[in-house]
Amino acid sequence: MTSLICGSLAFDTIMTFGGRFSEALLADQLHKINVAFLVPEIRREFGGCAGNIAYNLKLLNGDPLIMATMGQDSAPYAARLDKLAISRRCIRTIDTSYTAQAFITTDSDSNQITAFHPGAMTYSHQIKIADAGPVQLAIIAPDGRDGMLEHAKDCAELNVPFIFDPGQGLPMFNGEELTHFIDLATYVAVNDYEAELLTERTGLSLQQIAQRVSALVVTRGEQGAEIYTSTDRYDIPVVKVDQVIDPTGCGDAFRAGMLFGLSKGMDWMTIGRLSSLMGAIKIVSQGGQNHTPTYEDIEQRFFTEYGYRF
């Protein structure tokens, strides 16, 4: 059945800095930063959390339905979604704004500095969950602040189970609001930095958050991931790759694996392993939507890694 993906659609301008940010940022001068990074490599990609998640879910033969807003410059992205056979019926075009834009610089240690213009994303609250029709599962990914609040509330009122994935949008909310999101959500997914910020702002430990939802997922980059339920903890190892090319969109690929696994009723260990594999498949290509494995490729890679089929 359909998985509703509420989040951003964006154009990503991705730049590569050959050095380390830490060597250019002086600890005693952080109050007056004036730095420039030489970026010999630059490219423009289709991105945004909703777009990336939907792309990866489609690779798994899932049925993604994006709920998002795009701007007056959206024609190339709309054409891409049509080519991928990803429905646009819950995407609204805001003619007075530009599509959200991210400008991402990655250093040699895969650290990232991002500047983000929200543009049309600010109007995401104008689309209602009820407009999507019957859906099996949803994810509330980074989006406009009002949109995230409204969509979480609507999912809860309509009894649509959803993953709360605050991502880079987490700083927009205070502790009370984040606690409310957790109480409405069925699942919570964050990376290690976001987990620290979430616990700091809510005053809840990871174990306490896990008690309020069906599962809490914390990704930790090269250290794998952890899945907490009210009674168990699952440690998910990272899938080894020959070379890390670009971490952009790996978290979104992981969340697509979660959506697929949950929609198929998989156990948590299998969900975690599939999600980890999707992140590994993505990380060896540039951009959030340029990896092109077939479903059969993913299925075979999973079997090779874990010795059984999902």
C-alpha positions, 0 to 999 in steps of 0.5 A: 500500500501507499506510504505518504512522504511529507517533507521537502523537495529541493534542488541541491547544489553540492560542492566538494572542499578538498581540505578539512573544515577544522583546519580553516576554523580557528577555535578562538576566532569562532565569534568572527568567522570570515572564511572561504573554501575553494570548491573545484567540484560543483554539481546540481542535484534533485534532492529534498528529504521527501524526494530522496526518500521517495526515490529510494522507496521506488527502488524497493518497488514501494509505492511512495506518495509525496506531499510537498510544495515546489516553486515557480522553477519546479518544471525540471523536478516535476518532469523527473518525478513523472519519469520515475512514475512517482505521483505528484497529486499531493504536490502543490506549486507555489508560483510566488516562491522558488523551490527550496534550495540547499547549498552543501559543502563537504570536506575530506572527512565527509563533514558538511556545511549547508546553507538552506533557502526554504522557499516554497517549503514554507507553504507546506501546511496548505496541503492536508493529510486528508487530501492523500486518501488511504495510506498505510504509513507516513513519515514527517520529514524535514519541511516547513515548520507549520507543515510538520506540526499540521501533518503530525496532528492530522496523521494522529487524528486520522489514525495514520501511523507515522515516523517522526524524522525531524532531521535538520528541522529539529532546531525549529522546535522547542522541548514542549513541541518535540515532546508533543511530536513524540507523543503523536508519532508511532516511530522516531528516527534521528541521527546521533547528533539529532538524538543528543539535541532531542534528549537535551531539549525534551529532557527525555532519555533515549530509553524514555523516548522509546517507551513513548513510541513503538520504536526509536531509531538512532543512526550513527554513521560508520558505527551503524544504528540502534533500534530501541523498543520499549523492551529491546535494543537492536544493534545494526552493523554498518554495511561495509563499502569500498569507498565513501563517495558522498554522504548526502541523502544516506539518512533518507535512503535509510528511512526508505528502508524503514518505510518499506520494511514496516509496510511489509511487516518485517521484524526490527532486525531485518528492517534495520539491516535493509535500511543500513544496506540502502544507506550503503548503496547510496553512499558510493554514488554522488547526490541523493538520487543517482544510484540505480540498483534494481530491486533484484540487485538490492535483494541479492546484496541483502542475501550476500550480506546477511545470508537470508532474503528479506 
